[in-house]
Amino acid sequence: MFKKFRYRLKLNAALRELEIQPSTLNPAFRDEVVAMGLREHLAPREAAMEVLSVVYPGLNLVDRLATLAVIRQWRRSARVRESRFQRALSGNLSDLQSTAFRDK
């Protein structure tokens, strides 16, 4: 239980680094991402990249550029595994059932 709680906190921090406010995401989607991250042994930043691969088309240009700068920094400092980066590039989150953003 504490592992899931700590993972969620670290995931939220990683999402904020990417300028994605966790409160704008669908709670069911966030729960699925946490479960997927724990199941597949993803670091919270790697799970945040997976989320970014889903929400990226909905971001404005300034937010897209900001996220790219953060991802570049994470890759240079080896904070994410290259294989996970390539997986996020493919956008392979088809097994998640929920939509990413909250309904307005």
Contacts in CASP RR format, 6 or more apart in sequence:
PFRMAT RR
TARGET T0000
AUTHOR 0000-0000-0000
METHOD contacts of the structure
MODEL  1
MFKKFRYRLKLNAALRELEIQPSTLNPAFRDEVVAMGLREHLAPREAAME
VLSVVYPGLNLVDRLATLAVIRQWRRSARVRESRFQRALSGNLSDLQSTA
FRDK
3 38 0 8 1.000
4 34 0 8 1.000
4 38 0 8 1.000
7 34 0 8 1.000
7 37 0 8 1.000
7 38 0 8 1.000
7 44 0 8 1.000
8 30 0 8 1.000
8 34 0 8 1.000
10 44 0 8 1.000
11 22 0 8 1.000
11 30 0 8 1.000
11 33 0 8 1.000
11 34 0 8 1.000
11 44 0 8 1.000
11 47 0 8 1.000
11 48 0 8 1.000
12 22 0 8 1.000
13 44 0 8 1.000
14 44 0 8 1.000
14 45 0 8 1.000
14 47 0 8 1.000
14 48 0 8 1.000
15 21 0 8 1.000
15 22 0 8 1.000
15 25 0 8 1.000
15 48 0 8 1.000
15 51 0 8 1.000
16 22 0 8 1.000
17 45 0 8 1.000
17 48 0 8 1.000
17 70 0 8 1.000
18 48 0 8 1.000
18 52 0 8 1.000
18 66 0 8 1.000
18 67 0 8 1.000
18 70 0 8 1.000
18 71 0 8 1.000
19 63 0 8 1.000
19 66 0 8 1.000
19 67 0 8 1.000
19 70 0 8 1.000
20 48 0 8 1.000
20 51 0 8 1.000
20 52 0 8 1.000
20 55 0 8 1.000
20 67 0 8 1.000
22 30 0 8 1.000
24 101 0 8 1.000
24 102 0 8 1.000
25 51 0 8 1.000
25 55 0 8 1.000
25 100 0 8 1.000
25 101 0 8 1.000
25 102 0 8 1.000
26 98 0 8 1.000
26 99 0 8 1.000
26 100 0 8 1.000
26 101 0 8 1.000
26 102 0 8 1.000
26 103 0 8 1.000
27 102 0 8 1.000
28 97 0 8 1.000
28 98 0 8 1.000
29 96 0 8 1.000
29 98 0 8 1.000
29 99 0 8 1.000
29 100 0 8 1.000
31 98 0 8 1.000
32 96 0 8 1.000
32 97 0 8 1.000
32 98 0 8 1.000
33 47 0 8 1.000
33 50 0 8 1.000
33 51 0 8 1.000
33 96 0 8 1.000
34 47 0 8 1.000
36 42 0 8 1.000
36 47 0 8 1.000
36 50 0 8 1.000
36 93 0 8 1.000
36 95 0 8 1.000
36 96 0 8 1.000
37 46 0 8 1.000
37 47 0 8 1.000
42 50 0 8 1.000
42 84 0 8 1.000
43 79 0 8 1.000
43 80 0 8 1.000
43 81 0 8 1.000
43 84 0 8 1.000
45 74 0 8 1.000
45 79 0 8 1.000
45 80 0 8 1.000
46 80 0 8 1.000
46 81 0 8 1.000
46 84 0 8 1.000
46 85 0 8 1.000
46 88 0 8 1.000
49 71 0 8 1.000
49 74 0 8 1.000
49 80 0 8 1.000
49 84 0 8 1.000
49 85 0 8 1.000
49 88 0 8 1.000
50 87 0 8 1.000
50 88 0 8 1.000
50 91 0 8 1.000
50 93 0 8 1.000
51 100 0 8 1.000
52 67 0 8 1.000
52 71 0 8 1.000
52 88 0 8 1.000
53 88 0 8 1.000
53 89 0 8 1.000
53 90 0 8 1.000
53 91 0 8 1.000
53 93 0 8 1.000
54 91 0 8 1.000
54 93 0 8 1.000
54 96 0 8 1.000
54 100 0 8 1.000
55 100 0 8 1.000
55 101 0 8 1.000
56 64 0 8 1.000
56 67 0 8 1.000
59 67 0 8 1.000
71 85 0 8 1.000
73 79 0 8 1.000
74 80 0 8 1.000
75 82 0 8 1.000
75 85 0 8 1.000
END
